[in-house]
Amino acid sequence: MMLRKIDIRRSWQLAREQFAAVASERDLLRWQLKLAEQSVRELREALQQLSAAVAERQHAEAELARLYREREILRASALERDPAAPLQ
C-alpha cells in the first residue's frame, strides 16, 4: 500500500476557493430571493387593486340594475290603464 503525501497549502487553497464559491452562490441566491420577494409584493399590490376595481364595477352594475328597475316602475306607474281593456 502506497501512502500519498498531502499538500496542506494546496488543501487550504482549495478549501478557501470552494468556500468563496459557496459564499458567492449564497449571495447570488439571496439577491435573487430579494428580487422574487419584491415581485411577490408588487403582484399582491396589483391583485389588491384589481380586486378593488372588480368590486367597484360589481357595485356599479348592481346600482345600475337598481336604477333601471326603478325607472321601469316609474314608467309603469305613470301609464294610465284603460278601464275598458281586459286585464292581462
PyMOL Python script that loads the backbone (N, CA, C, O; Angstrom):
from pymol import cmd

cmd.read_pdbstr("""\
ATOM      1  N   MET A   1       0.839  -1.173   0.000  1.00  0.00           N
ATOM      2  CA  MET A   1       0.000   0.000   0.000  1.00  0.00           C
ATOM      3  C   MET A   1       0.891   1.246   0.000  1.00  0.00           C
ATOM      4  O   MET A   1       1.816   1.379   0.801  1.00  0.00           O
ATOM      5  N   MET A   2       0.570   2.161  -0.941  1.00  0.00           N
ATOM      6  CA  MET A   2       1.356   3.389  -1.052  1.00  0.00           C
ATOM      7  C   MET A   2       0.684   4.521  -0.294  1.00  0.00           C
ATOM      8  O   MET A   2      -0.529   4.714  -0.382  1.00  0.00           O
ATOM      9  N   LEU A   3       1.462   5.238   0.425  1.00  0.00           N
ATOM     10  CA  LEU A   3       0.937   6.411   1.117  1.00  0.00           C
ATOM     11  C   LEU A   3       1.106   7.628   0.222  1.00  0.00           C
ATOM     12  O   LEU A   3       2.111   7.781  -0.473  1.00  0.00           O
ATOM     13  N   ARG A   4       0.107   8.479   0.257  1.00  0.00           N
ATOM     14  CA  ARG A   4       0.135   9.676  -0.566  1.00  0.00           C
ATOM     15  C   ARG A   4       0.476  10.863   0.316  1.00  0.00           C
ATOM     16  O   ARG A   4      -0.044  10.998   1.424  1.00  0.00           O
ATOM     17  N   LYS A   5       1.339  11.708  -0.174  1.00  0.00           N
ATOM     18  CA  LYS A   5       1.713  12.888   0.580  1.00  0.00           C
ATOM     19  C   LYS A   5       0.643  13.962   0.391  1.00  0.00           C
ATOM     20  O   LYS A   5       0.218  14.232  -0.733  1.00  0.00           O
ATOM     21  N   ILE A   6       0.219  14.560   1.477  1.00  0.00           N
ATOM     22  CA  ILE A   6      -0.823  15.589   1.442  1.00  0.00           C
ATOM     23  C   ILE A   6      -0.151  16.963   1.435  1.00  0.00           C
ATOM     24  O   ILE A   6       0.704  17.269   2.266  1.00  0.00           O
ATOM     25  N   ASP A   7      -0.570  17.776   0.467  1.00  0.00           N
ATOM     26  CA  ASP A   7      -0.059  19.147   0.382  1.00  0.00           C
ATOM     27  C   ASP A   7      -1.028  20.050   1.155  1.00  0.00           C
ATOM     28  O   ASP A   7      -2.090  20.417   0.653  1.00  0.00           O
ATOM     29  N   ILE A   8      -0.642  20.394   2.368  1.00  0.00           N
ATOM     30  CA  ILE A   8      -1.505  21.171   3.252  1.00  0.00           C
ATOM     31  C   ILE A   8      -1.822  22.538   2.636  1.00  0.00           C
ATOM     32  O   ILE A   8      -2.971  22.977   2.673  1.00  0.00           O
ATOM     33  N   ARG A   9      -0.837  23.200   2.082  1.00  0.00           N
ATOM     34  CA  ARG A   9      -1.076  24.525   1.483  1.00  0.00           C
ATOM     35  C   ARG A   9      -2.091  24.437   0.349  1.00  0.00           C
ATOM     36  O   ARG A   9      -3.003  25.259   0.253  1.00  0.00           O
ATOM     37  N   ARG A  10      -1.927  23.446  -0.498  1.00  0.00           N
ATOM     38  CA  ARG A  10      -2.863  23.276  -1.622  1.00  0.00           C
ATOM     39  C   ARG A  10      -4.256  22.929  -1.111  1.00  0.00           C
ATOM     40  O   ARG A  10      -5.252  23.411  -1.650  1.00  0.00           O
ATOM     41  N   SER A  11      -4.333  22.097  -0.078  1.00  0.00           N
ATOM     42  CA  SER A  11      -5.631  21.737   0.503  1.00  0.00           C
ATOM     43  C   SER A  11      -6.342  22.958   1.052  1.00  0.00           C
ATOM     44  O   SER A  11      -7.544  23.122   0.841  1.00  0.00           O
ATOM     45  N   TRP A  12      -5.606  23.831   1.764  1.00  0.00           N
ATOM     46  CA  TRP A  12      -6.211  25.041   2.297  1.00  0.00           C
ATOM     47  C   TRP A  12      -6.614  25.992   1.171  1.00  0.00           C
ATOM     48  O   TRP A  12      -7.652  26.649   1.250  1.00  0.00           O
ATOM     49  N   GLN A  13      -5.800  26.060   0.136  1.00  0.00           N
ATOM     50  CA  GLN A  13      -6.140  26.916  -1.005  1.00  0.00           C
ATOM     51  C   GLN A  13      -7.434  26.430  -1.660  1.00  0.00           C
ATOM     52  O   GLN A  13      -8.311  27.233  -1.980  1.00  0.00           O
ATOM     53  N   LEU A  14      -7.550  25.124  -1.858  1.00  0.00           N
ATOM     54  CA  LEU A  14      -8.786  24.573  -2.443  1.00  0.00           C
ATOM     55  C   LEU A  14      -9.980  24.820  -1.533  1.00  0.00           C
ATOM     56  O   LEU A  14     -11.066  25.154  -2.007  1.00  0.00           O
ATOM     57  N   ALA A  15      -9.784  24.658  -0.231  1.00  0.00           N
ATOM     58  CA  ALA A  15     -10.880  24.896   0.716  1.00  0.00           C
ATOM     59  C   ALA A  15     -11.325  26.351   0.662  1.00  0.00           C
ATOM     60  O   ALA A  15     -12.523  26.631   0.674  1.00  0.00           O
ATOM     61  N   ARG A  16     -10.360  27.292   0.600  1.00  0.00           N
ATOM     62  CA  ARG A  16     -10.723  28.718   0.505  1.00  0.00           C
ATOM     63  C   ARG A  16     -11.454  29.017  -0.800  1.00  0.00           C
ATOM     64  O   ARG A  16     -12.417  29.783  -0.811  1.00  0.00           O
ATOM     65  N   GLU A  17     -11.005  28.423  -1.889  1.00  0.00           N
ATOM     66  CA  GLU A  17     -11.663  28.635  -3.183  1.00  0.00           C
ATOM     67  C   GLU A  17     -13.093  28.095  -3.153  1.00  0.00           C
ATOM     68  O   GLU A  17     -14.016  28.748  -3.637  1.00  0.00           O
ATOM     69  N   GLN A  18     -13.271  26.914  -2.589  1.00  0.00           N
ATOM     70  CA  GLN A  18     -14.612  26.333  -2.503  1.00  0.00           C
ATOM     71  C   GLN A  18     -15.505  27.160  -1.595  1.00  0.00           C
ATOM     72  O   GLN A  18     -16.680  27.370  -1.897  1.00  0.00           O
ATOM     73  N   PHE A  19     -14.949  27.632  -0.478  1.00  0.00           N
ATOM     74  CA  PHE A  19     -15.727  28.478   0.423  1.00  0.00           C
ATOM     75  C   PHE A  19     -16.140  29.763  -0.281  1.00  0.00           C
ATOM     76  O   PHE A  19     -17.286  30.195  -0.160  1.00  0.00           O
ATOM     77  N   ALA A  20     -15.216  30.378  -1.017  1.00  0.00           N
ATOM     78  CA  ALA A  20     -15.531  31.609  -1.737  1.00  0.00           C
ATOM     79  C   ALA A  20     -16.612  31.357  -2.780  1.00  0.00           C
ATOM     80  O   ALA A  20     -17.499  32.190  -2.966  1.00  0.00           O
ATOM     81  N   ALA A  21     -16.546  30.217  -3.461  1.00  0.00           N
ATOM     82  CA  ALA A  21     -17.556  29.893  -4.474  1.00  0.00           C
ATOM     83  C   ALA A  21     -18.929  29.705  -3.822  1.00  0.00           C
ATOM     84  O   ALA A  21     -19.944  30.171  -4.340  1.00  0.00           O
ATOM     85  N   VAL A  22     -18.940  29.018  -2.682  1.00  0.00           N
ATOM     86  CA  VAL A  22     -20.210  28.792  -1.982  1.00  0.00           C
ATOM     87  C   VAL A  22     -20.763  30.112  -1.450  1.00  0.00           C
ATOM     88  O   VAL A  22     -21.967  30.356  -1.533  1.00  0.00           O
ATOM     89  N   ALA A  23     -19.900  30.960  -0.906  1.00  0.00           N
ATOM     90  CA  ALA A  23     -20.340  32.258  -0.393  1.00  0.00           C
ATOM     91  C   ALA A  23     -20.872  33.126  -1.532  1.00  0.00           C
ATOM     92  O   ALA A  23     -21.867  33.831  -1.362  1.00  0.00           O
ATOM     93  N   SER A  24     -20.217  33.077  -2.686  1.00  0.00           N
ATOM     94  CA  SER A  24     -20.686  33.845  -3.840  1.00  0.00           C
ATOM     95  C   SER A  24     -22.047  33.341  -4.311  1.00  0.00           C
ATOM     96  O   SER A  24     -22.932  34.137  -4.625  1.00  0.00           O
ATOM     97  N   GLU A  25     -22.214  32.036  -4.358  1.00  0.00           N
ATOM     98  CA  GLU A  25     -23.503  31.468  -4.756  1.00  0.00           C
ATOM     99  C   GLU A  25     -24.587  31.844  -3.758  1.00  0.00           C
ATOM    100  O   GLU A  25     -25.713  32.157  -4.144  1.00  0.00           O
ATOM    101  N   ARG A  26     -24.240  31.814  -2.443  1.00  0.00           N
ATOM    102  CA  ARG A  26     -25.200  32.210  -1.404  1.00  0.00           C
ATOM    103  C   ARG A  26     -25.641  33.651  -1.603  1.00  0.00           C
ATOM    104  O   ARG A  26     -26.829  33.962  -1.512  1.00  0.00           O
ATOM    105  N   ASP A  27     -24.678  34.535  -1.876  1.00  0.00           N
ATOM    106  CA  ASP A  27     -25.010  35.951  -2.075  1.00  0.00           C
ATOM    107  C   ASP A  27     -25.896  36.141  -3.295  1.00  0.00           C
ATOM    108  O   ASP A  27     -26.825  36.947  -3.264  1.00  0.00           O
ATOM    109  N   LEU A  28     -25.621  35.410  -4.366  1.00  0.00           N
ATOM    110  CA  LEU A  28     -26.455  35.485  -5.568  1.00  0.00           C
ATOM    111  C   LEU A  28     -27.871  34.996  -5.268  1.00  0.00           C
ATOM    112  O   LEU A  28     -28.847  35.604  -5.706  1.00  0.00           O
ATOM    113  N   LEU A  29     -27.978  33.904  -4.526  1.00  0.00           N
ATOM    114  CA  LEU A  29     -29.303  33.374  -4.179  1.00  0.00           C
ATOM    115  C   LEU A  29     -30.073  34.336  -3.283  1.00  0.00           C
ATOM    116  O   LEU A  29     -31.287  34.485  -3.425  1.00  0.00           O
ATOM    117  N   ARG A  30     -29.369  34.990  -2.359  1.00  0.00           N
ATOM    118  CA  ARG A  30     -30.029  35.997  -1.505  1.00  0.00           C
ATOM    119  C   ARG A  30     -30.565  37.144  -2.358  1.00  0.00           C
ATOM    120  O   ARG A  30     -31.682  37.613  -2.142  1.00  0.00           O
ATOM    121  N   TRP A  31     -29.764  37.596  -3.331  1.00  0.00           N
ATOM    122  CA  TRP A  31     -30.188  38.684  -4.207  1.00  0.00           C
ATOM    123  C   TRP A  31     -31.404  38.254  -5.031  1.00  0.00           C
ATOM    124  O   TRP A  31     -32.361  39.014  -5.180  1.00  0.00           O
ATOM    125  N   GLN A  32     -31.356  37.028  -5.566  1.00  0.00           N
ATOM    126  CA  GLN A  32     -32.494  36.528  -6.345  1.00  0.00           C
ATOM    127  C   GLN A  32     -33.740  36.397  -5.478  1.00  0.00           C
ATOM    128  O   GLN A  32     -34.849  36.669  -5.936  1.00  0.00           O
ATOM    129  N   LEU A  33     -33.558  35.982  -4.224  1.00  0.00           N
ATOM    130  CA  LEU A  33     -34.693  35.877  -3.310  1.00  0.00           C
ATOM    131  C   LEU A  33     -35.303  37.246  -3.046  1.00  0.00           C
ATOM    132  O   LEU A  33     -36.526  37.385  -3.018  1.00  0.00           O
ATOM    133  N   LYS A  34     -34.462  38.258  -2.851  1.00  0.00           N
ATOM    134  CA  LYS A  34     -34.986  39.614  -2.634  1.00  0.00           C
ATOM    135  C   LYS A  34     -35.772  40.100  -3.846  1.00  0.00           C
ATOM    136  O   LYS A  34     -36.823  40.725  -3.703  1.00  0.00           O
ATOM    137  N   LEU A  35     -35.256  39.810  -5.046  1.00  0.00           N
ATOM    138  CA  LEU A  35     -35.989  40.183  -6.263  1.00  0.00           C
ATOM    139  C   LEU A  35     -37.335  39.467  -6.332  1.00  0.00           C
ATOM    140  O   LEU A  35     -38.351  40.073  -6.673  1.00  0.00           O
ATOM    141  N   ALA A  36     -37.336  38.186  -6.009  1.00  0.00           N
ATOM    142  CA  ALA A  36     -38.584  37.410  -6.045  1.00  0.00           C
ATOM    143  C   ALA A  36     -39.576  37.943  -5.012  1.00  0.00           C
ATOM    144  O   ALA A  36     -40.770  38.054  -5.291  1.00  0.00           O
ATOM    145  N   GLU A  37     -39.080  38.269  -3.824  1.00  0.00           N
ATOM    146  CA  GLU A  37     -39.963  38.810  -2.780  1.00  0.00           C
ATOM    147  C   GLU A  37     -40.552  40.147  -3.217  1.00  0.00           C
ATOM    148  O   GLU A  37     -41.729  40.414  -2.977  1.00  0.00           O
ATOM    149  N   GLN A  38     -39.744  40.988  -3.855  1.00  0.00           N
ATOM    150  CA  GLN A  38     -40.238  42.275  -4.357  1.00  0.00           C
ATOM    151  C   GLN A  38     -41.305  42.048  -5.432  1.00  0.00           C
ATOM    152  O   GLN A  38     -42.316  42.749  -5.460  1.00  0.00           O
ATOM    153  N   SER A  39     -41.083  41.088  -6.301  1.00  0.00           N
ATOM    154  CA  SER A  39     -42.071  40.773  -7.337  1.00  0.00           C
ATOM    155  C   SER A  39     -43.373  40.298  -6.707  1.00  0.00           C
ATOM    156  O   SER A  39     -44.457  40.672  -7.156  1.00  0.00           O
ATOM    157  N   VAL A  40     -43.269  39.486  -5.684  1.00  0.00           N
ATOM    158  CA  VAL A  40     -44.471  38.995  -4.997  1.00  0.00           C
ATOM    159  C   VAL A  40     -45.228  40.161  -4.367  1.00  0.00           C
ATOM    160  O   VAL A  40     -46.454  40.228  -4.449  1.00  0.00           O
ATOM    161  N   ARG A  41     -44.485  41.090  -3.731  1.00  0.00           N
ATOM    162  CA  ARG A  41     -45.143  42.263  -3.138  1.00  0.00           C
ATOM    163  C   ARG A  41     -45.863  43.085  -4.209  1.00  0.00           C
ATOM    164  O   ARG A  41     -47.004  43.505  -4.017  1.00  0.00           O
ATOM    165  N   GLU A  42     -45.188  43.310  -5.338  1.00  0.00           N
ATOM    166  CA  GLU A  42     -45.802  44.089  -6.420  1.00  0.00           C
ATOM    167  C   GLU A  42     -47.030  43.385  -6.979  1.00  0.00           C
ATOM    168  O   GLU A  42     -48.041  44.026  -7.265  1.00  0.00           O
ATOM    169  N   LEU A  43     -46.944  42.066  -7.136  1.00  0.00           N
ATOM    170  CA  LEU A  43     -48.094  41.310  -7.648  1.00  0.00           C
ATOM    171  C   LEU A  43     -49.259  41.346  -6.668  1.00  0.00           C
ATOM    172  O   LEU A  43     -50.415  41.452  -7.076  1.00  0.00           O
ATOM    173  N   ARG A  44     -48.957  41.259  -5.383  1.00  0.00           N
ATOM    174  CA  ARG A  44     -50.035  41.331  -4.373  1.00  0.00           C
ATOM    175  C   ARG A  44     -50.716  42.692  -4.409  1.00  0.00           C
ATOM    176  O   ARG A  44     -51.940  42.783  -4.322  1.00  0.00           O
ATOM    177  N   GLU A  45     -49.916  43.754  -4.537  1.00  0.00           N
ATOM    178  CA  GLU A  45     -50.496  45.102  -4.620  1.00  0.00           C
ATOM    179  C   GLU A  45     -51.375  45.228  -5.863  1.00  0.00           C
ATOM    180  O   GLU A  45     -52.473  45.782  -5.801  1.00  0.00           O
ATOM    181  N   ALA A  46     -50.888  44.711  -6.989  1.00  0.00           N
ATOM    182  CA  ALA A  46     -51.674  44.767  -8.228  1.00  0.00           C
ATOM    183  C   ALA A  46     -52.959  43.957  -8.082  1.00  0.00           C
ATOM    184  O   ALA A  46     -54.016  44.369  -8.559  1.00  0.00           O
ATOM    185  N   LEU A  47     -52.864  42.811  -7.427  1.00  0.00           N
ATOM    186  CA  LEU A  47     -54.054  41.976  -7.218  1.00  0.00           C
ATOM    187  C   LEU A  47     -55.063  42.683  -6.321  1.00  0.00           C
ATOM    188  O   LEU A  47     -56.267  42.611  -6.564  1.00  0.00           O
ATOM    189  N   GLN A  48     -54.578  43.363  -5.289  1.00  0.00           N
ATOM    190  CA  GLN A  48     -55.488  44.115  -4.418  1.00  0.00           C
ATOM    191  C   GLN A  48     -56.180  45.234  -5.191  1.00  0.00           C
ATOM    192  O   GLN A  48     -57.379  45.460  -5.028  1.00  0.00           O
ATOM    193  N   GLN A  49     -55.422  45.929  -6.031  1.00  0.00           N
ATOM    194  CA  GLN A  49     -56.019  46.991  -6.841  1.00  0.00           C
ATOM    195  C   GLN A  49     -57.046  46.423  -7.812  1.00  0.00           C
ATOM    196  O   GLN A  49     -58.115  47.002  -8.004  1.00  0.00           O
ATOM    197  N   LEU A  50     -56.720  45.299  -8.418  1.00  0.00           N
ATOM    198  CA  LEU A  50     -57.652  44.659  -9.348  1.00  0.00           C
ATOM    199  C   LEU A  50     -58.911  44.200  -8.621  1.00  0.00           C
ATOM    200  O   LEU A  50     -60.021  44.375  -9.125  1.00  0.00           O
ATOM    201  N   SER A  51     -58.740  43.613  -7.440  1.00  0.00           N
ATOM    202  CA  SER A  51     -59.901  43.166  -6.656  1.00  0.00           C
ATOM    203  C   SER A  51     -60.793  44.352  -6.293  1.00  0.00           C
ATOM    204  O   SER A  51     -62.019  44.258  -6.348  1.00  0.00           O
ATOM    205  N   ALA A  52     -60.166  45.462  -5.924  1.00  0.00           N
ATOM    206  CA  ALA A  52     -60.947  46.662  -5.586  1.00  0.00           C
ATOM    207  C   ALA A  52     -61.691  47.176  -6.814  1.00  0.00           C
ATOM    208  O   ALA A  52     -62.850  47.580  -6.712  1.00  0.00           O
ATOM    209  N   ALA A  53     -61.044  47.164  -7.959  1.00  0.00           N
ATOM    210  CA  ALA A  53     -61.693  47.626  -9.193  1.00  0.00           C
ATOM    211  C   ALA A  53     -62.859  46.714  -9.563  1.00  0.00           C
ATOM    212  O   ALA A  53     -63.909  47.194  -9.989  1.00  0.00           O
ATOM    213  N   VAL A  54     -62.684  45.412  -9.407  1.00  0.00           N
ATOM    214  CA  VAL A  54     -63.761  44.466  -9.714  1.00  0.00           C
ATOM    215  C   VAL A  54     -64.934  44.685  -8.763  1.00  0.00           C
ATOM    216  O   VAL A  54     -66.089  44.675  -9.189  1.00  0.00           O
ATOM    217  N   ALA A  55     -64.643  44.884  -7.480  1.00  0.00           N
ATOM    218  CA  ALA A  55     -65.711  45.133  -6.506  1.00  0.00           C
ATOM    219  C   ALA A  55     -66.461  46.421  -6.844  1.00  0.00           C
ATOM    220  O   ALA A  55     -67.688  46.468  -6.755  1.00  0.00           O
ATOM    221  N   GLU A  56     -65.728  47.462  -7.229  1.00  0.00           N
ATOM    222  CA  GLU A  56     -66.374  48.732  -7.613  1.00  0.00           C
ATOM    223  C   GLU A  56     -67.249  48.537  -8.842  1.00  0.00           C
ATOM    224  O   GLU A  56     -68.365  49.054  -8.899  1.00  0.00           O
ATOM    225  N   ARG A  57     -66.748  47.791  -9.831  1.00  0.00           N
ATOM    226  CA  ARG A  57     -67.538  47.545 -11.041  1.00  0.00           C
ATOM    227  C   ARG A  57     -68.809  46.772 -10.702  1.00  0.00           C
ATOM    228  O   ARG A  57     -69.886  47.102 -11.201  1.00  0.00           O
ATOM    229  N   GLN A  58     -68.692  45.749  -9.860  1.00  0.00           N
ATOM    230  CA  GLN A  58     -69.872  44.969  -9.488  1.00  0.00           C
ATOM    231  C   GLN A  58     -70.879  45.832  -8.744  1.00  0.00           C
ATOM    232  O   GLN A  58     -72.085  45.712  -8.957  1.00  0.00           O
ATOM    233  N   HIS A  59     -70.384  46.696  -7.877  1.00  0.00           N
ATOM    234  CA  HIS A  59     -71.278  47.601  -7.151  1.00  0.00           C
ATOM    235  C   HIS A  59     -71.981  48.546  -8.134  1.00  0.00           C
ATOM    236  O   HIS A  59     -73.183  48.791  -8.020  1.00  0.00           O
ATOM    237  N   ALA A  60     -71.221  49.069  -9.094  1.00  0.00           N
ATOM    238  CA  ALA A  60     -71.810  49.977 -10.083  1.00  0.00           C
ATOM    239  C   ALA A  60     -72.847  49.257 -10.939  1.00  0.00           C
ATOM    240  O   ALA A  60     -73.892  49.827 -11.253  1.00  0.00           O
ATOM    241  N   GLU A  61     -72.569  48.008 -11.320  1.00  0.00           N
ATOM    242  CA  GLU A  61     -73.539  47.243 -12.110  1.00  0.00           C
ATOM    243  C   GLU A  61     -74.818  46.988 -11.315  1.00  0.00           C
ATOM    244  O   GLU A  61     -75.918  47.073 -11.860  1.00  0.00           O
ATOM    245  N   ALA A  62     -74.672  46.677 -10.030  1.00  0.00           N
ATOM    246  CA  ALA A  62     -75.848  46.452  -9.188  1.00  0.00           C
ATOM    247  C   ALA A  62     -76.655  47.743  -9.044  1.00  0.00           C
ATOM    248  O   ALA A  62     -77.884  47.725  -9.094  1.00  0.00           O
ATOM    249  N   GLU A  63     -75.957  48.851  -8.868  1.00  0.00           N
ATOM    250  CA  GLU A  63     -76.643  50.143  -8.753  1.00  0.00           C
ATOM    251  C   GLU A  63     -77.359  50.495 -10.058  1.00  0.00           C
ATOM    252  O   GLU A  63     -78.480  51.004 -10.032  1.00  0.00           O
ATOM    253  N   LEU A  64     -76.722  50.228 -11.188  1.00  0.00           N
ATOM    254  CA  LEU A  64     -77.341  50.485 -12.488  1.00  0.00           C
ATOM    255  C   LEU A  64     -78.598  49.631 -12.663  1.00  0.00           C
ATOM    256  O   LEU A  64     -79.623  50.123 -13.135  1.00  0.00           O
ATOM    257  N   ALA A  65     -78.520  48.375 -12.290  1.00  0.00           N
ATOM    258  CA  ALA A  65     -79.691  47.496 -12.398  1.00  0.00           C
ATOM    259  C   ALA A  65     -80.822  48.010 -11.511  1.00  0.00           C
ATOM    260  O   ALA A  65     -81.988  47.984 -11.906  1.00  0.00           O
ATOM    261  N   ARG A  66     -80.471  48.480 -10.305  1.00  0.00           N
ATOM    262  CA  ARG A  66     -81.490  49.034  -9.409  1.00  0.00           C
ATOM    263  C   ARG A  66     -82.135  50.266 -10.025  1.00  0.00           C
ATOM    264  O   ARG A  66     -83.352  50.435  -9.945  1.00  0.00           O
ATOM    265  N   LEU A  67     -81.327  51.131 -10.640  1.00  0.00           N
ATOM    266  CA  LEU A  67     -81.877  52.338 -11.261  1.00  0.00           C
ATOM    267  C   LEU A  67     -82.769  51.991 -12.456  1.00  0.00           C
ATOM    268  O   LEU A  67     -83.810  52.619 -12.652  1.00  0.00           O
ATOM    269  N   TYR A  68     -82.369  50.996 -13.256  1.00  0.00           N
ATOM    270  CA  TYR A  68     -83.225  50.555 -14.364  1.00  0.00           C
ATOM    271  C   TYR A  68     -84.570  50.035 -13.842  1.00  0.00           C
ATOM    272  O   TYR A  68     -85.622  50.364 -14.389  1.00  0.00           O
ATOM    273  N   ARG A  69     -84.526  49.226 -12.785  1.00  0.00           N
ATOM    274  CA  ARG A  69     -85.789  48.728 -12.208  1.00  0.00           C
ATOM    275  C   ARG A  69     -86.659  49.877 -11.720  1.00  0.00           C
ATOM    276  O   ARG A  69     -87.865  49.907 -11.964  1.00  0.00           O
ATOM    277  N   GLU A  70     -86.040  50.811 -11.035  1.00  0.00           N
ATOM    278  CA  GLU A  70     -86.788  51.961 -10.524  1.00  0.00           C
ATOM    279  C   GLU A  70     -87.405  52.764 -11.671  1.00  0.00           C
ATOM    280  O   GLU A  70     -88.554  53.197 -11.574  1.00  0.00           O
ATOM    281  N   ARG A  71     -86.658  52.964 -12.746  1.00  0.00           N
ATOM    282  CA  ARG A  71     -87.174  53.694 -13.904  1.00  0.00           C
ATOM    283  C   ARG A  71     -88.362  52.958 -14.512  1.00  0.00           C
ATOM    284  O   ARG A  71     -89.364  53.582 -14.860  1.00  0.00           O
ATOM    285  N   GLU A  72     -88.260  51.639 -14.643  1.00  0.00           N
ATOM    286  CA  GLU A  72     -89.364  50.856 -15.204  1.00  0.00           C
ATOM    287  C   GLU A  72     -90.601  50.936 -14.311  1.00  0.00           C
ATOM    288  O   GLU A  72     -91.727  51.022 -14.801  1.00  0.00           O
ATOM    289  N   ILE A  73     -90.386  50.906 -13.028  1.00  0.00           N
ATOM    290  CA  ILE A  73     -91.523  51.025 -12.102  1.00  0.00           C
ATOM    291  C   ILE A  73     -92.180  52.394 -12.253  1.00  0.00           C
ATOM    292  O   ILE A  73     -93.406  52.492 -12.303  1.00  0.00           O
ATOM    293  N   LEU A  74     -91.371  53.448 -12.327  1.00  0.00           N
ATOM    294  CA  LEU A  74     -91.921  54.794 -12.501  1.00  0.00           C
ATOM    295  C   LEU A  74     -92.652  54.934 -13.827  1.00  0.00           C
ATOM    296  O   LEU A  74     -93.708  55.564 -13.891  1.00  0.00           O
ATOM    297  N   ARG A  75     -92.095  54.348 -14.896  1.00  0.00           N
ATOM    298  CA  ARG A  75     -92.775  54.394 -16.197  1.00  0.00           C
ATOM    299  C   ARG A  75     -94.100  53.659 -16.139  1.00  0.00           C
ATOM    300  O   ARG A  75     -95.114  54.136 -16.647  1.00  0.00           O
ATOM    301  N   ALA A  76     -94.079  52.487 -15.509  1.00  0.00           N
ATOM    302  CA  ALA A  76     -95.306  51.692 -15.436  1.00  0.00           C
ATOM    303  C   ALA A  76     -96.368  52.402 -14.596  1.00  0.00           C
ATOM    304  O   ALA A  76     -97.548  52.381 -14.946  1.00  0.00           O
ATOM    305  N   SER A  77     -95.965  53.022 -13.507  1.00  0.00           N
ATOM    306  CA  SER A  77     -96.953  53.700 -12.669  1.00  0.00           C
ATOM    307  C   SER A  77     -97.470  54.977 -13.332  1.00  0.00           C
ATOM    308  O   SER A  77     -98.556  55.450 -12.999  1.00  0.00           O
ATOM    309  N   ALA A  78     -96.696  55.538 -14.270  1.00  0.00           N
ATOM    310  CA  ALA A  78     -97.123  56.757 -14.955  1.00  0.00           C
ATOM    311  C   ALA A  78     -98.147  56.466 -16.053  1.00  0.00           C
ATOM    312  O   ALA A  78     -98.883  57.364 -16.461  1.00  0.00           O
ATOM    313  N   LEU A  79     -98.201  55.247 -16.524  1.00  0.00           N
ATOM    314  CA  LEU A  79     -99.162  54.895 -17.573  1.00  0.00           C
ATOM    315  C   LEU A  79    -100.565  54.803 -16.981  1.00  0.00           C
ATOM    316  O   LEU A  79    -100.772  54.301 -15.876  1.00  0.00           O
ATOM    317  N   GLU A  80    -101.485  55.290 -17.734  1.00  0.00           N
ATOM    318  CA  GLU A  80    -102.888  55.152 -17.300  1.00  0.00           C
ATOM    319  C   GLU A  80    -103.449  53.902 -17.917  1.00  0.00           C
ATOM    320  O   GLU A  80    -103.246  53.627 -19.100  1.00  0.00           O
ATOM    321  N   ARG A  81    -104.146  53.156 -17.119  1.00  0.00           N
ATOM    322  CA  ARG A  81    -104.758  51.936 -17.610  1.00  0.00           C
ATOM    323  C   ARG A  81    -106.118  52.268 -18.193  1.00  0.00           C
ATOM    324  O   ARG A  81    -106.904  53.017 -17.614  1.00  0.00           O
ATOM    325  N   ASP A  82    -106.372  51.687 -19.356  1.00  0.00           N
ATOM    326  CA  ASP A  82    -107.683  51.847 -19.994  1.00  0.00           C
ATOM    327  C   ASP A  82    -108.652  50.933 -19.240  1.00  0.00           C
ATOM    328  O   ASP A  82    -108.499  49.711 -19.259  1.00  0.00           O
ATOM    329  N   PRO A  83    -109.647  51.526 -18.578  1.00  0.00           N
ATOM    330  CA  PRO A  83    -110.582  50.695 -17.812  1.00  0.00           C
ATOM    331  C   PRO A  83    -111.387  49.750 -18.693  1.00  0.00           C
ATOM    332  O   PRO A  83    -111.908  48.755 -18.187  1.00  0.00           O
ATOM    333  N   ALA A  84    -111.510  50.017 -19.978  1.00  0.00           N
ATOM    334  CA  ALA A  84    -112.278  49.160 -20.859  1.00  0.00           C
ATOM    335  C   ALA A  84    -111.454  47.971 -21.333  1.00  0.00           C
ATOM    336  O   ALA A  84    -112.010  46.972 -21.788  1.00  0.00           O
ATOM    337  N   ALA A  85    -110.141  48.071 -21.232  1.00  0.00           N
ATOM    338  CA  ALA A  85    -109.276  46.988 -21.699  1.00  0.00           C
ATOM    339  C   ALA A  85    -109.291  45.846 -20.687  1.00  0.00           C
ATOM    340  O   ALA A  85    -109.312  46.075 -19.478  1.00  0.00           O
ATOM    341  N   PRO A  86    -109.279  44.609 -21.197  1.00  0.00           N
ATOM    342  CA  PRO A  86    -109.267  43.472 -20.257  1.00  0.00           C
ATOM    343  C   PRO A  86    -107.921  43.388 -19.534  1.00  0.00           C
ATOM    344  O   PRO A  86    -106.885  43.768 -20.079  1.00  0.00           O
ATOM    345  N   LEU A  87    -107.954  42.888 -18.306  1.00  0.00           N
ATOM    346  CA  LEU A  87    -106.737  42.705 -17.525  1.00  0.00           C
ATOM    347  C   LEU A  87    -105.944  41.537 -18.098  1.00  0.00           C
ATOM    348  O   LEU A  87    -106.521  40.553 -18.562  1.00  0.00           O
ATOM    349  N   GLN A  88    -104.687  41.643 -18.065  1.00  0.00           N
ATOM    350  CA  GLN A  88    -103.858  40.550 -18.588  1.00  0.00           C
ATOM    351  C   GLN A  88    -103.025  39.953 -17.493  1.00  0.00           C
ATOM    352  O   GLN A  88    -102.262  39.019 -17.737  1.00  0.00           O
TER     353      GLN A  88
END
""", "prot")
cmd.dss("prot")
cmd.show_as("cartoon", "prot")
cmd.util.cbc("prot")
cmd.orient("prot")
